[in-house]
Amino acid sequence: MAKVNCIKLKKEAEALDYQPYPGELGTRIMNQISAEAWEMWVNHQTMLINEMRLTPVDPKARKFLEEEMEKFLFGDGSDKPEGYTPEKK
């Protein structure tokens, strides 16, 4: 398995098998984000879509999600929606 120095997890971890997003941002993700961190983002993105009732085909929603993805993976993190409480298991 290929390894990558993951910016999000701040450690060496298993690399992604494929570029999960198009363009320059996708290349950055492929080179700097681990499979584990990408899975964390996918779960966070799902929560954002569900809680904020976003439609991923809507250009405004796509732009919002891309901005949140950059913050989550490369920045200080993406906030949870206002009033969000995680489901108790």
Backbone as JSON Lines, residues from 0, in Angstrom:
{"i":0,"aa":"M","n":[0.83,-1.19,0.0],"ca":[0.0,0.0,0.0],"c":[0.87,1.25,0.0]}
{"i":1,"aa":"A","n":[0.49,2.19,-0.83],"ca":[1.2,3.47,-0.88],"c":[0.87,4.29,0.36]}
{"i":2,"aa":"K","n":[1.82,5.11,0.77],"ca":[1.64,5.96,1.95],"c":[1.7,7.42,1.52]}
{"i":3,"aa":"V","n":[1.11,8.28,2.33],"ca":[1.14,9.72,2.1],"c":[1.32,10.39,3.46]}
{"i":4,"aa":"N","n":[2.02,11.51,3.46],"ca":[2.14,12.3,4.68],"c":[0.87,13.15,4.77]}
{"i":5,"aa":"C","n":[-0.1,12.7,5.54],"ca":[-1.43,13.3,5.59],"c":[-1.42,14.61,6.38]}
{"i":6,"aa":"I","n":[-1.81,15.69,5.7],"ca":[-1.88,17.0,6.34],"c":[-2.97,17.03,7.41]}
{"i":7,"aa":"K","n":[-4.1,16.4,7.15],"ca":[-5.22,16.41,8.09],"c":[-4.88,15.66,9.38]}
{"i":8,"aa":"L","n":[-4.33,14.45,9.24],"ca":[-4.05,13.63,10.41],"c":[-2.68,13.89,11.01]}
{"i":9,"aa":"K","n":[-1.85,14.66,10.28],"ca":[-0.5,14.99,10.73],"c":[0.34,13.73,11.01]}
{"i":10,"aa":"K","n":[0.22,12.77,10.09],"ca":[1.01,11.54,10.2],"c":[1.05,10.85,8.84]}
{"i":11,"aa":"E","n":[1.97,9.91,8.71],"ca":[2.01,9.1,7.5],"c":[0.9,8.07,7.59]}
{"i":12,"aa":"A","n":[0.15,7.92,6.52],"ca":[-0.99,7.0,6.52],"c":[-1.22,6.48,5.1]}
{"i":13,"aa":"E","n":[-2.11,5.52,4.99],"ca":[-2.42,4.9,3.7],"c":[-2.98,5.94,2.73]}
{"i":14,"aa":"A","n":[-2.44,5.95,1.53],"ca":[-2.86,6.9,0.49],"c":[-4.17,6.46,-0.15]}
{"i":15,"aa":"L","n":[-4.82,7.39,-0.81],"ca":[-6.01,7.09,-1.59],"c":[-5.61,6.27,-2.82]}
{"i":16,"aa":"D","n":[-6.51,5.43,-3.29],"ca":[-6.26,4.6,-4.48],"c":[-6.54,5.37,-5.77]}
{"i":17,"aa":"Y","n":[-7.28,6.47,-5.68],"ca":[-7.69,7.22,-6.87],"c":[-7.89,8.68,-6.47]}
{"i":18,"aa":"Q","n":[-7.91,9.56,-7.45],"ca":[-8.16,10.98,-7.19],"c":[-9.67,11.15,-7.01]}
{"i":19,"aa":"P","n":[-10.13,11.5,-5.81],"ca":[-11.56,11.52,-5.52],"c":[-12.3,12.78,-5.95]}
{"i":20,"aa":"Y","n":[-11.56,13.77,-6.46],"ca":[-12.17,15.04,-6.82],"c":[-11.42,15.58,-8.03]}
{"i":21,"aa":"P","n":[-12.1,16.25,-8.95],"ca":[-11.42,16.72,-10.17],"c":[-10.52,17.94,-9.93]}
{"i":22,"aa":"G","n":[-9.68,18.2,-10.9],"ca":[-8.91,19.44,-10.94],"c":[-7.76,19.52,-9.97]}
{"i":23,"aa":"E","n":[-7.3,20.76,-9.77],"ca":[-6.16,21.03,-8.9],"c":[-6.43,20.61,-7.47]}
{"i":24,"aa":"L","n":[-7.64,20.88,-6.98],"ca":[-7.99,20.48,-5.61],"c":[-7.91,18.96,-5.47]}
{"i":25,"aa":"G","n":[-8.38,18.24,-6.46],"ca":[-8.3,16.79,-6.44],"c":[-6.87,16.29,-6.4]}
{"i":26,"aa":"T","n":[-5.99,16.96,-7.13],"ca":[-4.57,16.59,-7.12],"c":[-3.98,16.83,-5.73]}
{"i":27,"aa":"R","n":[-4.32,17.97,-5.13],"ca":[-3.84,18.24,-3.75],"c":[-4.33,17.17,-2.78]}
{"i":28,"aa":"I","n":[-5.6,16.79,-2.91],"ca":[-6.16,15.76,-2.03],"c":[-5.41,14.45,-2.22]}
{"i":29,"aa":"M","n":[-5.2,14.07,-3.46],"ca":[-4.52,12.82,-3.78],"c":[-3.1,12.78,-3.18]}
{"i":30,"aa":"N","n":[-2.4,13.91,-3.24],"ca":[-1.01,13.96,-2.8],"c":[-0.83,14.23,-1.31]}
{"i":31,"aa":"Q","n":[-1.85,14.79,-0.64],"ca":[-1.64,15.24,0.74],"c":[-2.65,14.72,1.76]}
{"i":32,"aa":"I","n":[-3.64,13.95,1.31],"ca":[-4.7,13.49,2.21],"c":[-4.76,11.97,2.18]}
{"i":33,"aa":"S","n":[-4.85,11.35,3.34],"ca":[-4.91,9.89,3.44],"c":[-6.33,9.38,3.19]}
{"i":34,"aa":"A","n":[-6.41,8.08,2.96],"ca":[-7.71,7.43,2.78],"c":[-8.57,7.6,4.04]}
{"i":35,"aa":"E","n":[-7.95,7.51,5.2],"ca":[-8.68,7.67,6.46],"c":[-9.27,9.07,6.6]}
{"i":36,"aa":"A","n":[-8.46,10.09,6.27],"ca":[-8.94,11.48,6.36],"c":[-10.04,11.73,5.33]}
{"i":37,"aa":"W","n":[-9.9,11.14,4.13],"ca":[-10.94,11.31,3.12],"c":[-12.25,10.69,3.6]}
{"i":38,"aa":"E","n":[-12.18,9.54,4.23],"ca":[-13.39,8.91,4.75],"c":[-14.04,9.79,5.82]}
{"i":39,"aa":"M","n":[-13.21,10.43,6.65],"ca":[-13.73,11.36,7.66],"c":[-14.5,12.5,6.97]}
{"i":40,"aa":"W","n":[-13.92,13.02,5.86],"ca":[-14.6,14.09,5.13],"c":[-15.91,13.6,4.55]}
{"i":41,"aa":"V","n":[-15.94,12.43,3.94],"ca":[-17.16,11.9,3.33],"c":[-18.27,11.81,4.38]}
{"i":42,"aa":"N","n":[-17.93,11.36,5.58],"ca":[-18.92,11.28,6.66],"c":[-19.4,12.67,7.07]}
{"i":43,"aa":"H","n":[-18.47,13.62,7.17],"ca":[-18.84,14.99,7.53],"c":[-19.71,15.62,6.44]}
{"i":44,"aa":"Q","n":[-19.32,15.39,5.19],"ca":[-20.1,15.92,4.06],"c":[-21.52,15.36,4.07]}
{"i":45,"aa":"T","n":[-21.67,14.08,4.34],"ca":[-23.0,13.46,4.41],"c":[-23.84,14.13,5.49]}
{"i":46,"aa":"M","n":[-23.21,14.39,6.65],"ca":[-23.92,15.07,7.73],"c":[-24.35,16.47,7.29]}
{"i":47,"aa":"L","n":[-23.45,17.22,6.61],"ca":[-23.81,18.55,6.14],"c":[-24.98,18.49,5.16]}
{"i":48,"aa":"I","n":[-24.92,17.58,4.21],"ca":[-25.98,17.44,3.21],"c":[-27.31,17.13,3.89]}
{"i":49,"aa":"N","n":[-27.29,16.2,4.82],"ca":[-28.54,15.8,5.5],"c":[-29.08,16.89,6.42]}
{"i":50,"aa":"E","n":[-28.22,17.45,7.26],"ca":[-28.67,18.44,8.25],"c":[-29.09,19.75,7.61]}
{"i":51,"aa":"M","n":[-28.4,20.14,6.55],"ca":[-28.7,21.43,5.9],"c":[-29.62,21.25,4.7]}
{"i":52,"aa":"R","n":[-30.02,20.0,4.46],"ca":[-30.92,19.67,3.36],"c":[-30.41,20.23,2.03]}
{"i":53,"aa":"L","n":[-29.13,19.95,1.77],"ca":[-28.5,20.43,0.54],"c":[-28.8,19.49,-0.61]}
{"i":54,"aa":"T","n":[-28.86,20.03,-1.8],"ca":[-29.01,19.25,-3.01],"c":[-27.67,19.34,-3.74]}
{"i":55,"aa":"P","n":[-26.89,18.25,-3.77],"ca":[-25.54,18.3,-4.36],"c":[-25.48,18.74,-5.82]}
{"i":56,"aa":"V","n":[-26.58,18.67,-6.56],"ca":[-26.57,19.12,-7.96],"c":[-26.75,20.64,-8.07]}
{"i":57,"aa":"D","n":[-27.17,21.29,-6.98],"ca":[-27.34,22.74,-6.97],"c":[-25.95,23.4,-6.94]}
{"i":58,"aa":"P","n":[-25.65,24.29,-7.88],"ca":[-24.33,24.93,-7.93],"c":[-23.92,25.62,-6.63]}
{"i":59,"aa":"K","n":[-24.88,26.26,-5.94],"ca":[-24.56,26.93,-4.66],"c":[-24.17,25.9,-3.6]}
{"i":60,"aa":"A","n":[-24.88,24.79,-3.56],"ca":[-24.57,23.73,-2.59],"c":[-23.21,23.11,-2.9]}
{"i":61,"aa":"R","n":[-22.92,22.9,-4.18],"ca":[-21.62,22.34,-4.58],"c":[-20.47,23.26,-4.18]}
{"i":62,"aa":"K","n":[-20.66,24.56,-4.4],"ca":[-19.62,25.54,-4.02],"c":[-19.43,25.53,-2.51]}
{"i":63,"aa":"F","n":[-20.53,25.52,-1.76],"ca":[-20.46,25.47,-0.3],"c":[-19.71,24.22,0.15]}
{"i":64,"aa":"L","n":[-20.07,23.07,-0.41],"ca":[-19.42,21.81,0.0],"c":[-17.94,21.8,-0.36]}
{"i":65,"aa":"E","n":[-17.58,22.37,-1.51],"ca":[-16.17,22.43,-1.88],"c":[-15.4,23.32,-0.9]}
{"i":66,"aa":"E","n":[-15.98,24.45,-0.52],"ca":[-15.33,25.33,0.45],"c":[-15.17,24.64,1.8]}
{"i":67,"aa":"E","n":[-16.21,23.93,2.22],"ca":[-16.14,23.21,3.49],"c":[-15.12,22.07,3.42]}
{"i":68,"aa":"M","n":[-15.03,21.41,2.26],"ca":[-14.05,20.33,2.08],"c":[-12.63,20.88,2.25]}
{"i":69,"aa":"E","n":[-12.36,22.03,1.62],"ca":[-11.02,22.63,1.75],"c":[-10.74,22.99,3.2]}
{"i":70,"aa":"K","n":[-11.7,23.57,3.9],"ca":[-11.51,23.91,5.32],"c":[-11.28,22.65,6.14]}
{"i":71,"aa":"F","n":[-12.08,21.62,5.88],"ca":[-12.0,20.38,6.65],"c":[-10.66,19.68,6.45]}
{"i":72,"aa":"L","n":[-10.23,19.56,5.21],"ca":[-9.02,18.8,4.9],"c":[-7.73,19.59,5.07]}
{"i":73,"aa":"F","n":[-7.74,20.87,4.73],"ca":[-6.51,21.65,4.7],"c":[-6.47,22.82,5.69]}
{"i":74,"aa":"G","n":[-7.61,23.15,6.27],"ca":[-7.68,24.31,7.15],"c":[-7.94,23.94,8.59]}
{"i":75,"aa":"D","n":[-8.72,24.81,9.24],"ca":[-9.02,24.64,10.66],"c":[-10.21,23.73,10.92]}
{"i":76,"aa":"G","n":[-10.79,23.17,9.88],"ca":[-11.93,22.29,10.04],"c":[-13.21,22.94,9.58]}
{"i":77,"aa":"S","n":[-14.22,22.14,9.4],"ca":[-15.53,22.58,8.96],"c":[-16.47,22.5,10.15]}
{"i":78,"aa":"D","n":[-17.24,23.57,10.36],"ca":[-18.17,23.59,11.49],"c":[-19.37,22.7,11.23]}
{"i":79,"aa":"K","n":[-19.94,22.23,12.3],"ca":[-21.19,21.5,12.2],"c":[-22.32,22.52,12.08]}
{"i":80,"aa":"P","n":[-23.43,22.16,11.44],"ca":[-24.55,23.1,11.3],"c":[-25.06,23.57,12.67]}
{"i":81,"aa":"E","n":[-25.55,24.79,12.72],"ca":[-26.09,25.35,13.95],"c":[-27.22,24.47,14.48]}
{"i":82,"aa":"G","n":[-27.16,24.14,15.75],"ca":[-28.18,23.31,16.37],"c":[-27.99,21.82,16.18]}
{"i":83,"aa":"Y","n":[-26.9,21.42,15.51],"ca":[-26.66,20.0,15.24],"c":[-26.34,19.26,16.53]}
{"i":84,"aa":"T","n":[-27.02,18.15,16.76],"ca":[-26.68,17.25,17.86],"c":[-26.53,15.86,17.28]}
{"i":85,"aa":"P","n":[-25.39,15.22,17.55],"ca":[-25.17,13.89,16.98],"c":[-26.18,12.88,17.5]}
{"i":86,"aa":"E","n":[-26.48,11.91,16.65],"ca":[-27.41,10.85,17.0],"c":[-26.8,9.98,18.08]}
{"i":87,"aa":"K","n":[-27.57,9.68,19.12],"ca":[-27.08,8.79,20.19],"c":[-27.23,7.35,19.76]}
{"i":88,"aa":"K","n":[-26.2,6.56,20.01],"ca":[-26.23,5.15,19.59],"c":[-26.54,4.23,20.73]}
